[in-house]
């Protein structure tokens, strides 16, 4: 079974949105940043990181 890059991006976004604390999200992004950059083309990688940033801003401080 193969997955399209957009499906992989959606999984990364879903996983990022599972974080309920800012520190957990920051750690998740740091731990997966290399995979995001290696697996996704430029704009999709940027979209994943932008979604993570938006989610980060919405989390309680």
N, C-alpha and C positions, 0 to 999 in steps of 0.2 A: 504494500500500500504506500502510495506517495502522497505527499501533501504539497499544496501550492505555497508559495512564499507568503501570500496574503493570509492563508490559514495559519501559518506559523506565527505571523504577526499578531493575529487575533488571539492566539494562545498566550503569547507574551503579554499582551494587554490585559487579558483576563487574569493571568497570574499576578501581574502588578497590582491590579485592583483588589486582589484578595488581602492585601496588607491593610491592617487597621491602625497602624501606628506609623508615624513619620520615620522613626529610626528603622523599623522593619522594612519599609519601602526603600529607604536609602540603601540599606544593606543588600536588599534583593537586586536593585538596579546595579550596584557595584559588582555584585557577584555574577550577574548575567550580561553585563555590558559587552564583554568580548563575544559572547555567543550571538547577541543581538546584532552587533556590527558584522560578524562573520557570516551569519545566515541570511541576513536581509539586505536587499539593495538600499542605497542611501536614503531615499525618501521614506521607505517603509520603516527603516531603523529610526529615522527622525520622528516619524509618527508614533512609534511605540514610546519613545522617550518623552515626547510631548504629552501623550496620554498619561504617562507616569507622573510628569510634573503637575498636570492638572489635578490628578488624584491627590498628589502630595499637598497641594494648596488647600484641598477640601478636607484634609484630615485635621483633627484637633491638635493643637500645639502642646 
